[in-house]
């Protein structure tokens, strides 16, 4: 968008890059049709190709490209100046990465957006927000987590702050839902990179830097945060009767030639298990057999035979939930994660149990 240089020592250079403006110019060259309003696309004819074009920015050789721009605006860096100055150390000031969901019509977004806002304000806990941004929930966290609600001319914005970094949701141009992660302090995150430790060159998980060479890792962190936020919003259902959600999983089914009983979603035992699996700590890393076993058997069985029996019972529960499509196994691990259907069913059953009889009879 622009390249600015201050004309006094040490001649700092500031470069502004707008990803959507870049994408628009590249789609013009590629002949891809689109509709752009302000800094937002409401229609793109070839989404897959557009995403490939935008991904080029992530893997671009930024130090080389920025060096060329720096020499263009600061001729003292050129060999002909005879000064032999060092090149700039290129860093980013603020990283923003947004995921846009384009609705076919403004009416569709207008119908669901108030429910999404209410869900983000009333359901998302501090632990959920920490997990969205890939932060651990433990006693060592001494920061502040806040949520703000703002209504502007363009629309309504819900913004969650976890210390200096944030993730927000807002509607754009009537038909676009945007989830945007902003990173101001990258040292809250880790990057697997080369470093010198005890005189040896090796790779290790180290604090993320503001250097442009760490941009791919920054994008990876922001993409994952946006995806986790959207998956959590998938719990929201608009004007859908409860029986349509719970009836299918309450019936006996057969999968791979093996029968499985129906679930009992609003019974105390299964509701307790659902509440455990919906805990924010499992959004990021998943859950294991032991997590299910802790719910089924709060007290550890005293002898080995009983512990094996408890482990087998937890495994049967996991197979049951997989058969009904509520959880999925993470490949090459012993971890499980909730599916969108599982999140919807479990959230609905817990809310139904917590709703007062008076409000249901009203």
LUMLOPA-121140 format. One line per 3 residues: number of its first residue (from 1); their letters; for each residue x, y, z of C-alpha. Coordinates in Angstrom, 3 decimals, padded with zeros to 6 digits. Each point is the difference from the previous one (the first is absolute). Example, Ala and Ser with C-alpha at 12.3 -4.5 7.8 and 13.67 -1.06 7.14 Angstrom:
<pts>
1> as> 012.300 -004.500 007.800  001.370 003.440 -000.660
</pts>
This chain:
<pts>
1> xxx> 000.000 000.000 000.000  002.844 002.370 000.828  003.712 000.181 000.913
4> xxx> 001.057 002.798 002.347  003.499 000.999 001.084  000.925 002.497 002.693
7> xxx> 002.675 002.408 -001.218  001.989 000.053 003.242  002.154 -002.608 001.678
10> xxx> -000.393 -002.935 000.188  -002.302 000.373 -003.069  -002.715 -002.506 001.072
13> xxx> -002.211 -001.316 -002.778  -003.686 -000.877 000.410  -001.802 -002.154 -002.570
16> xxx> -003.760 -000.572 000.053  -001.439 -003.118 -001.632  -003.723 -000.570 -000.524
19> xxx> -000.649 -003.644 -000.858  -003.411 000.598 -001.549  001.270 002.784 -002.252
22> xxx> 002.785 -002.335 -001.114  -002.542 -002.754 -000.662  -002.239 002.320 -002.024
25> xxx> 002.866 001.040 -002.300  001.148 -003.596 -000.462  -003.552 -001.173 -000.792
28> xxx> -000.246 002.754 -002.599  003.117 -001.426 -001.658  -001.315 -003.584 000.253
31> xxx> -003.428 000.929 -001.376  -001.919 -001.135 003.093  -003.303 001.782 000.482
34> xxx> -000.816 001.536 003.387  -001.969 002.686 001.766  001.881 002.217 002.466
37> xxx> -001.515 002.488 002.377  002.404 002.115 002.013  002.563 -002.452 001.454
40> xxx> -002.236 -003.036 -000.358  -000.906 -002.531 -002.704  -003.685 -000.900 -000.195
43> xxx> 000.437 -002.302 -003.002  002.911 -001.919 -001.548  -000.646 -002.273 -002.971
46> xxx> 002.935 -002.352 000.645  000.616 -000.235 003.739  002.607 -002.782 -000.170
49> xxx> 002.182 001.856 -002.472  -000.402 003.253 001.940  001.175 -001.720 003.187
52> xxx> 003.048 -001.405 -001.823  000.864 003.505 -001.204  -000.288 001.408 003.506
55> xxx> 002.112 -002.816 001.461  002.925 001.203 -002.124  000.473 002.848 002.466
58> xxx> 000.697 -002.487 002.789  002.880 -001.754 -001.747  001.439 002.988 -001.798
61> xxx> 003.718 000.727 000.551  -000.708 003.153 001.941  003.558 000.997 001.064
64> xxx> 001.160 000.117 -003.627  -003.077 001.894 -001.198  000.078 002.502 002.884
67> xxx> 003.720 000.562 -000.514  -000.764 001.067 -003.566  -002.655 002.463 001.207
70> xxx> 002.339 001.339 002.701  002.761 000.696 -002.522  -002.474 001.726 -002.271
73> xxx> -001.011 002.603 002.626  003.356 000.204 001.821  002.843 000.287 -002.550
76> xxx> 002.576 000.068 002.831  -000.361 -003.802 000.139  001.268 -000.395 -003.567
79> xxx> 003.669 -000.990 -000.546  000.474 003.173 -002.052  -000.448 002.122 003.161
82> xxx> 003.346 -001.298 001.312  -001.336 -000.176 003.572  -000.273 -003.817 000.388
85> xxx> -003.061 000.313 002.234  -001.762 -003.025 001.404  -003.336 -000.949 -001.491
88> xxx> -003.201 000.419 002.005  -001.213 -002.642 002.436  -003.530 -000.494 -001.286
91> xxx> -002.769 -000.545 002.558  -003.774 000.275 000.040  -001.726 002.455 002.325
94> xxx> -003.425 -001.644 000.206  -001.273 -003.224 -001.524  -003.665 -000.331 -000.968
97> xxx> -001.488 -003.074 -001.625  -003.702 -000.244 -000.808  -002.249 -002.825 -001.142
100> xxx> -003.056 001.165 -001.962  -003.218 -002.030 -000.277  -001.989 001.274 -002.985
103> xxx> -003.758 -000.511 000.223  -002.136 -000.253 -003.108  -002.237 002.804 001.243
106> xxx> 000.009 002.665 002.668  -003.275 -001.366 001.390  001.634 -003.339 000.855
109> xxx> 002.750 001.664 002.029  -002.418 002.442 001.586  -002.105 -002.922 001.251
112> xxx> 002.836 -001.877 001.697  002.392 002.765 001.086  -001.882 001.104 003.170
115> xxx> 000.141 -003.622 001.206  003.742 -000.143 -000.690  000.565 003.226 001.942
118> xxx> -002.058 -001.238 002.950  001.897 -003.304 -000.020  003.391 001.752 -000.057
121> xxx> -000.963 002.291 002.887  -001.728 -002.496 002.294  001.495 -003.430 -000.753
124> xxx> 003.695 000.535 -000.690  001.918 -000.168 003.270  003.500 001.272 000.774
127> xxx> 001.404 -003.503 -000.463  -001.699 -000.226 -003.422  001.598 003.285 -001.094
130> xxx> 003.417 -001.168 001.168  -000.411 -003.186 -002.002  -001.083 001.872 -003.123
133> xxx> 003.342 001.823 000.044  001.955 -003.153 000.816  000.795 000.993 003.591
136> xxx> 000.218 -002.443 002.879  -002.519 000.164 002.832  001.959 -000.382 003.217
139> xxx> 001.031 001.846 003.140  002.983 001.605 -001.734  -002.260 002.232 -002.093
142> xxx> -000.139 003.346 001.801  -001.335 002.163 -002.829  -003.404 001.508 -000.674
145> xxx> -002.754 -001.288 -002.286  -002.729 002.459 -001.028  -002.867 000.184 -002.472
148> xxx> -001.440 003.182 -001.517  -003.187 000.620 -001.971  -000.236 002.910 -002.407
151> xxx> -002.769 001.025 -002.358  001.154 002.085 -002.914  -001.509 001.294 -003.234
154> xxx> 001.556 -002.914 -001.912  -001.307 -002.617 002.456  000.517 -001.649 003.380
157> xxx> 003.463 -001.059 001.189  000.846 -002.405 002.827  003.676 000.146 000.950
160> xxx> 001.836 -002.245 002.442  003.349 001.083 001.462  002.514 -002.450 001.448
163> xxx> 002.662 002.323 001.350  001.390 001.928 -003.018  -001.463 -002.269 -002.703
166> xxx> -003.593 -000.276 -001.116  -002.570 -001.837 -002.092  -003.202 001.649 -001.176
169> xxx> -003.170 -000.651 -001.975  -001.961 002.533 -002.025  -002.231 000.261 -003.048
172> xxx> 001.172 001.780 -003.137  -002.010 001.459 -002.871  -003.151 -001.793 001.127
175> xxx> 000.913 -003.462 -001.328  003.499 -000.825 001.313  000.833 -001.416 003.426
178> xxx> 003.621 000.706 000.930  002.086 -001.644 002.722  003.280 001.846 000.476
181> xxx> 002.991 -000.755 002.218  002.418 002.824 000.824  003.455 -000.688 001.414
184> xxx> 001.784 002.910 001.682  002.315 -001.999 002.253  001.324 -003.081 -001.821
187> xxx> 002.098 -001.157 002.957  -003.153 -001.500 001.520  000.361 -002.744 -002.632
190> xxx> 002.677 -002.479 -001.051  001.712 -000.724 -003.321  002.096 -003.062 -000.854
193> xxx> 003.159 001.552 -001.410  003.759 -000.154 -000.069  001.983 001.500 002.867
196> xxx> 003.379 -000.292 001.684  -000.186 -001.700 003.378  003.137 -000.820 002.041
199> xxx> 002.135 000.662 -003.044  -001.946 -002.411 -002.225  -002.316 000.789 -002.889
202> xxx> -003.314 -001.807 000.439  -003.763 000.330 -000.411  -002.229 000.683 002.993
205> xxx> -003.349 001.538 000.991  000.876 003.632 000.707  -002.017 003.223 000.400
208> xxx> -001.481 001.276 -003.244  001.853 003.058 -001.306  -001.153 003.068 -001.906
211> xxx> 002.494 -000.841 -002.735  -001.606 -000.463 -003.428  001.602 -003.462 -000.199
214> xxx> -002.513 -001.123 002.666  -003.020 001.130 -002.048  -001.000 -003.553 -001.086
217> xxx> -000.236 -001.042 003.647  -001.997 003.152 000.804  -002.491 -000.854 -002.750
220> xxx> -000.247 -003.578 001.270  -000.841 001.218 003.521  -002.629 002.472 -001.228
223> xxx> -001.625 -002.512 -002.355  -000.317 -002.532 002.811  -001.489 002.628 002.347
226> xxx> -002.602 001.055 -002.578  -000.882 -003.626 -000.728  -000.463 -000.862 003.691
229> xxx> -002.219 003.050 000.456  -002.164 -000.955 -002.971  -000.294 -003.599 001.210
232> xxx> -001.192 001.286 003.366  -002.588 002.202 -001.736  -001.307 -003.118 -001.769
235> xxx> -001.859 -000.780 003.246  -002.525 002.701 -000.847  -003.240 -001.160 -001.559
238> xxx> -002.779 002.324 -001.095  -003.648 -000.998 000.407  000.690 -003.732 -000.060
241> xxx> -002.142 -002.220 002.258  001.956 -001.962 002.604  -001.430 -003.309 -001.169
244> xxx> 001.703 000.389 -003.394  003.361 000.137 001.764  -000.494 -002.662 002.686
247> xxx> -002.356 -002.530 -001.612  002.508 -001.349 -002.579  002.613 -000.820 002.662
250> xxx> -002.598 -001.479 002.355  -000.803 -002.858 -002.388  001.749 -003.350 -000.208
253> xxx> 002.321 -000.162 -003.019  002.201 -002.510 -001.790  003.464 000.847 -001.315
256> xxx> 002.482 -002.340 -001.696  -002.287 -002.919 000.798  -000.031 000.762 003.725
259> xxx> -003.024 001.303 001.951  000.274 002.994 002.320  -002.556 001.198 002.513
262> xxx> -001.524 003.439 -000.216  001.378 002.779 002.168  -001.874 001.388 002.995
265> xxx> 000.978 003.657 -000.389  -001.786 001.531 002.996  000.786 -002.637 002.614
268> xxx> 002.370 001.129 002.777  002.782 -002.441 -000.923  000.217 000.865 -003.685
271> xxx> -000.547 003.714 000.639  002.993 -000.058 002.368  002.096 -001.640 -002.711
274> xxx> -001.182 002.552 -002.583  000.905 002.879 002.340  003.504 -001.416 000.441
277> xxx> 000.585 -000.385 -003.748  -001.255 003.545 -000.677  002.553 001.445 002.413
280> xxx> 002.160 002.635 -001.696  003.231 -001.867 000.781  -000.949 -002.765 -002.457
283> xxx> -000.746 002.368 -002.907  003.668 000.289 -000.854  001.648 -003.273 001.022
286> xxx> -002.905 -002.482 000.006  -000.759 -002.598 002.676  001.051 -003.547 000.862
289> xxx> -001.448 -003.153 001.475  001.119 001.194 003.444  -002.125 003.155 -000.248
292> xxx> -003.122 -002.086 -000.612  001.007 -002.445 002.724  000.281 002.819 002.557
295> xxx> -003.665 000.848 -000.586  -001.244 -003.600 000.133  002.129 -000.844 003.045
298> xxx> 000.765 003.152 002.047  001.932 -002.130 002.493  002.871 -002.057 -001.397
301> xxx> -000.757 -003.761 000.387  002.315 -001.537 002.610  001.241 -003.109 -001.805
304> xxx> 001.370 -000.670 -003.478  -002.960 -002.128 -001.146  -002.494 002.752 000.812
307> xxx> 002.165 002.620 -001.713  000.099 -002.111 -003.160  -003.782 -000.414 000.167
310> xxx> -000.406 003.784 000.338  002.306 000.577 -002.987  -002.021 -002.486 -002.093
313> xxx> -003.271 001.719 000.931  001.424 003.392 -001.017  001.097 -001.521 -003.329
316> xxx> -003.548 -001.268 -000.606  -001.352 003.495 000.634  002.476 001.434 -002.492
319> xxx> -001.037 -002.568 -002.629  -003.647 000.863 000.667  000.608 003.718 -000.481
322> xxx> 002.008 -000.684 -003.181  -002.773 -002.207 -001.389  -002.502 002.847 000.446
325> xxx> 002.427 002.456 -001.644  000.538 002.183 003.078  003.771 -000.447 000.223
328> xxx> 002.845 -000.891 -002.353  003.407 -001.525 000.626  003.086 002.051 -000.798
331> xxx> 002.140 -002.081 -002.427  003.099 -001.692 001.434  -000.832 001.070 003.565
334> xxx> -002.089 -001.141 002.954  -001.868 003.321 -000.019  -003.624 000.724 -000.918
337> xxx> -001.746 003.225 -000.948  -003.609 001.105 -000.246  -001.652 000.277 -003.396
340> xxx> -002.347 002.878 -000.822  -002.920 -002.392 000.490  001.392 -001.065 003.379
343> xxx> 000.382 003.589 001.156  -003.554 000.765 -001.051  -001.536 -003.079 001.661
346> xxx> 001.924 000.366 003.259  -000.638 003.729 000.311  -003.715 -000.475 -000.696
349> xxx> -000.392 -002.768 002.575  001.778 001.992 002.726  -002.000 003.155 -000.716
352> xxx> -003.228 -002.021 000.079  000.887 -001.403 003.438  000.814 003.451 001.332
355> xxx> -003.125 001.697 -001.333  -002.642 000.553 002.677  -003.307 -001.861 -000.262
358> xxx> -001.827 003.316 000.320  001.625 001.472 -003.092  -000.708 -003.187 -001.979
361> xx> -003.682 000.090 001.002  -000.379 003.694 -000.806
</pts>
